C-alpha cells in the first residue's frame, strides 16, 4: 500500500507542475504574424497555429502550449520579444 500511495503522490506532483502558455489578443499584431510566431516558437503545425489565432481573436486568449515551466519559459520570452502578449499560468 505504501508504494501505491507514493506513486499516486508522484503522479499528482507531476500533474500539478504542468503550466499553460497563454497568448492574449491585442490590437497590434496581424493574424499572419501570430500564426508565424506560433509555428516558429511553439512548433505548431499550420492548422493548429491558425486555430489558436482565431481562438485568441474571438475569445481574447488561448492556451497554446502545456508543459513544465522550464519548457514554456523560453517560448513565452520569444513570443514577448515578437510583440505578442503571453504569460505562463
C-alpha positions as CSV (number, residue, x, y, z in Angstrom):
1,X,0.0,0.0,0.0
2,X,2.9,2.3,0.8
3,X,4.2,2.1,-2.8
4,X,0.8,2.8,-4.3
5,X,0.4,5.9,-2.2
6,X,3.9,7.1,-3.1
7,X,3.2,6.5,-6.8
8,X,-0.1,8.4,-6.6
9,X,1.7,11.3,-4.9
10,X,4.4,11.4,-7.5
11,X,1.8,11.5,-10.3
12,X,-0.1,14.3,-8.6
13,X,3.1,16.3,-8.2
14,X,3.9,15.9,-11.9
15,X,0.4,16.9,-12.9
16,X,0.3,20.0,-10.7
17,X,3.7,21.2,-12.1
18,X,2.1,21.5,-15.6
19,X,1.6,25.1,-16.7
20,X,-0.1,26.7,-19.6
21,X,1.4,29.2,-22.1
22,X,-1.4,31.6,-22.8
23,X,-1.5,34.2,-25.7
24,X,-3.7,37.2,-25.4
25,X,-5.5,39.2,-28.1
26,X,-4.2,42.7,-28.9
27,X,-4.8,45.4,-31.5
28,X,-1.3,45.4,-32.9
29,X,-0.3,42.0,-34.3
30,X,-1.6,40.7,-37.6
31,X,-3.0,37.2,-37.9
32,X,-0.1,36.3,-40.1
33,X,2.5,37.4,-37.5
34,X,0.8,35.4,-34.7
35,X,0.5,32.3,-36.9
36,X,4.1,32.5,-38.0
37,X,5.2,33.1,-34.4
38,X,3.3,30.1,-33.1
39,X,4.8,27.9,-35.8
40,X,8.3,29.0,-35.2
41,X,8.3,29.4,-31.4
42,X,5.8,26.8,-30.3
43,X,6.4,24.3,-33.1
44,X,2.7,24.3,-34.1
45,X,1.5,22.9,-37.4
46,X,0.0,25.5,-39.7
47,X,-3.6,24.3,-39.0
48,X,-3.0,24.4,-35.2
49,X,-1.5,27.9,-35.3
50,X,-4.4,29.2,-37.4
51,X,-6.9,27.7,-35.0
52,X,-5.2,29.1,-32.0
53,X,-5.0,32.6,-33.6
54,X,-8.7,32.6,-34.3
55,X,-9.4,31.5,-30.7
56,X,-7.2,34.3,-29.4
57,X,-9.1,36.8,-31.7
58,X,-12.6,35.7,-30.8
59,X,-12.1,34.7,-27.1
60,X,-9.4,37.1,-26.1
61,X,-6.9,34.4,-25.2
62,X,-5.8,30.9,-25.9
63,X,-3.8,28.3,-24.2
64,X,-1.2,27.5,-26.9
65,X,1.1,25.1,-25.1
66,X,1.1,23.0,-21.9
67,X,4.2,21.8,-20.1
68,X,6.6,22.4,-17.3
69,X,7.8,25.9,-16.6
70,X,11.3,25.3,-17.8
71,X,10.0,24.3,-21.2
72,X,7.5,27.1,-21.5
73,X,9.6,30.0,-20.3
74,X,11.8,30.3,-23.4
75,X,8.7,30.1,-25.6
76,X,7.0,32.8,-23.6
77,X,10.1,35.1,-23.8
78,X,10.3,34.5,-27.5
79,X,6.7,35.4,-28.1
80,X,7.1,38.5,-25.9
81,X,10.1,39.6,-27.9
82,X,8.0,39.3,-31.1
83,X,5.5,41.7,-29.5
84,X,2.9,39.1,-28.7
85,X,1.3,39.3,-25.3
86,X,1.8,36.0,-23.5
87,X,2.2,34.6,-20.0
88,X,2.6,31.3,-18.2
89,X,-0.2,30.3,-15.9
